[in-house]
Amino acid sequence: MRTHRTMALAASLSLAAGTAVTYLPTSVSAHADVSPSLAGDTGDGPSAEAILAALRNCESGGNYTADNHDGFFGAYQFMEETWHALGYPGYPNQAPPRTQDEAVVRLQAISGWGQWPACSVALGLSSLTMPPLGPPPMATRIAVVPLTSVAVSETDPPPPPPPPEEHPRPRRFRDLVAEFG
């Protein structure tokens, strides 16, 4: 099934780019499981995000935590040695998605598309130059406001501590005998 998905992805991406597809099984739709297309919306070519999405879909089905126990890890199927050579600790499949995406951009800039031979050919990436990776999604760009920028009036006294709860003092047995006899 993986072969058919890969071929369907390649066929769909080739059709979107305007190139001919020489082989597509009749049982597979040219648009099956393709998300997103590499066809750029602006005519300037595909964005880095679109290229990375297609590459990780081809390499691991888009699974950033992929570990098939074959020596390749993460969404882009990095070898551990390559990951460490790029300066990253641990295993690629344990790194956040943004880190894996940045590693692909760095590795592609160093050694081209040959690190992903089957998928780069299937996706027609050999003629593309990787555009810069856009800013991280908004959820990861939350700014922490330093305490010095919070307006605090120095003339206002701090609020008083809450009053202690008063509990009745426990009575001793002899006090109870004296009271009740």
C-alpha positions as CSV (number, residue, x, y, z in Angstrom):
1,M,0.0,0.0,0.0
2,R,2.9,2.4,0.7
3,T,4.1,2.0,-2.9
4,H,0.7,3.0,-4.2
5,R,0.5,6.0,-1.8
6,T,3.9,7.1,-2.8
7,M,3.1,6.8,-6.5
8,A,-0.2,8.6,-6.1
9,L,1.6,11.4,-4.3
10,A,4.2,11.6,-7.0
11,A,1.6,11.5,-9.7
12,S,-0.5,14.2,-8.1
13,L,2.5,16.5,-7.4
14,S,3.8,16.0,-11.0
15,L,0.4,16.9,-12.4
16,A,0.2,19.9,-10.2
17,A,3.7,21.0,-11.4
18,G,2.6,20.4,-15.1
19,T,4.9,17.5,-15.9
20,A,3.9,14.2,-17.4
21,V,3.3,11.0,-15.4
22,T,4.6,8.0,-17.1
23,Y,3.1,5.3,-14.9
24,L,0.1,5.4,-12.6
25,P,-1.8,2.2,-11.7
26,T,-5.4,2.5,-12.7
27,S,-6.5,1.4,-9.2
28,V,-5.0,4.5,-7.7
29,S,-6.4,8.0,-8.0
30,A,-4.0,10.7,-8.9
31,H,-5.3,12.8,-6.0
32,A,-5.3,10.1,-3.2
33,D,-3.7,11.1,0.1
34,V,-2.1,14.3,-1.2
35,S,-1.9,17.1,1.2
36,P,-0.6,19.7,0.5
37,S,0.2,20.2,-3.2
38,L,3.6,21.7,-4.2
39,A,1.9,24.0,-6.6
40,G,2.5,27.5,-5.2
41,D,-0.5,29.7,-4.8
42,T,1.4,32.9,-5.7
43,G,3.2,31.6,-8.8
44,D,6.5,32.1,-7.1
45,G,6.9,28.3,-6.5
46,P,6.1,26.2,-3.5
47,S,6.7,27.5,0.0
48,A,9.2,25.8,2.3
49,E,6.3,24.6,4.4
50,A,4.6,23.0,1.4
51,I,7.9,21.3,0.4
52,L,8.5,20.0,3.9
53,A,4.9,18.7,4.2
54,A,5.2,16.8,1.0
55,L,8.6,15.4,1.9
56,R,7.6,14.3,5.4
57,N,4.4,12.7,4.0
58,C,6.5,10.8,1.5
59,E,9.2,9.8,4.0
60,S,7.1,8.8,7.1
61,G,3.5,9.5,6.3
62,G,3.9,12.8,8.2
63,N,4.7,11.2,11.5
64,Y,7.3,13.3,13.4
65,T,7.7,10.5,16.0
66,A,8.4,7.7,13.4
67,D,10.8,5.0,14.6
68,N,10.5,1.9,12.4
69,H,13.5,0.3,14.0
70,D,15.4,0.5,10.8
71,G,18.0,3.1,11.8
72,F,16.0,6.1,10.4
73,F,14.0,8.4,12.7
74,G,11.5,11.2,12.7
75,A,9.3,12.7,10.0
76,Y,12.2,13.0,7.5
77,Q,13.8,9.6,8.4
78,F,17.2,11.0,9.7
79,M,20.0,8.7,10.5
80,E,21.2,9.2,14.1
81,E,24.7,10.0,12.9
82,T,23.4,12.7,10.5
83,W,21.3,14.2,13.2
84,H,24.2,14.5,15.6
85,A,26.5,15.8,12.8
86,L,24.1,18.7,12.4
87,G,24.6,19.4,16.1
88,Y,21.3,18.1,17.5
89,P,21.2,15.9,20.7
90,G,19.1,12.7,21.2
91,Y,17.1,11.1,18.5
92,P,15.3,13.0,15.7
93,N,11.9,11.4,16.5
94,Q,12.1,12.9,20.0
95,A,12.7,16.4,18.7
96,P,9.9,18.9,18.3
97,P,8.4,19.3,14.8
98,R,9.9,22.7,14.3
99,T,13.4,21.4,15.1
100,Q,13.0,18.5,12.6
101,D,11.9,21.0,9.9
102,E,14.9,23.3,10.6
103,A,17.2,20.3,10.4
104,V,15.9,19.4,6.9
105,V,16.4,23.0,5.7
106,R,20.0,23.0,7.1
107,L,20.8,19.5,5.7
108,Q,19.4,20.3,2.3
109,A,21.4,23.5,2.1
110,I,24.6,21.5,2.9
111,S,24.1,18.5,0.7
112,G,21.1,19.0,-1.6
113,W,18.2,16.6,-2.0
114,G,20.3,13.4,-2.2
115,Q,19.6,12.7,1.5
116,W,16.1,11.8,0.5
117,P,16.7,10.0,-2.8
118,A,13.4,8.3,-3.5
119,C,11.1,11.0,-2.2
120,S,13.1,13.9,-3.8
121,V,12.8,12.2,-7.2
122,A,9.2,11.2,-6.7
123,L,8.3,14.8,-5.7
124,G,10.5,16.4,-8.3
125,L,12.5,18.3,-5.8
126,S,15.9,18.1,-7.6
127,S,15.2,21.3,-9.6
128,L,13.8,23.2,-6.6
129,T,15.7,25.5,-4.3
130,M,14.5,25.3,-0.7
131,P,13.0,28.7,0.2
132,P,13.5,30.1,3.7
133,L,11.4,28.5,6.4
134,G,8.7,30.9,7.6
135,P,8.4,32.0,11.2
136,P,7.2,29.4,13.8
137,P,3.4,29.1,14.2
138,M,1.8,31.7,16.5
139,A,1.4,29.2,19.3
140,T,5.2,28.8,19.7
141,R,5.8,32.6,19.5
142,I,4.2,33.6,22.7
143,A,6.2,36.4,24.3
144,V,7.0,36.4,28.0
145,V,6.5,39.9,29.5
146,P,9.3,40.7,32.0
147,L,8.2,41.8,35.4
148,T,9.9,45.1,35.0
149,S,7.3,46.1,32.4
150,V,4.3,45.4,34.6
151,A,3.0,48.6,36.1
152,V,3.1,48.4,39.9
153,S,2.3,51.3,42.2
154,E,4.9,51.6,44.9
155,T,2.6,53.8,47.0
156,D,0.0,51.1,47.5
157,P,0.7,48.9,50.5
158,P,0.6,45.2,49.9
159,P,-2.7,43.6,50.8
160,P,-2.9,42.4,54.4
161,P,-2.5,38.6,55.0
162,P,-5.8,36.8,55.6
163,P,-6.8,36.6,59.3
164,P,-5.9,33.3,60.9
165,E,-8.8,31.0,61.5
166,E,-9.6,30.8,65.1
167,H,-10.3,27.3,66.4
168,P,-11.6,26.6,69.9
169,R,-8.9,25.5,72.1
170,P,-9.2,21.8,72.9
171,R,-10.5,21.2,76.4
172,R,-8.7,18.9,78.8
173,F,-10.5,16.2,80.6
174,R,-10.1,17.8,84.0
175,D,-11.7,21.1,82.7
176,L,-14.6,19.1,81.4
177,V,-15.1,17.3,84.8
178,A,-14.9,20.6,86.6
179,E,-17.5,22.1,84.3
180,F,-20.0,19.3,84.1
181,G,-19.1,17.4,87.4
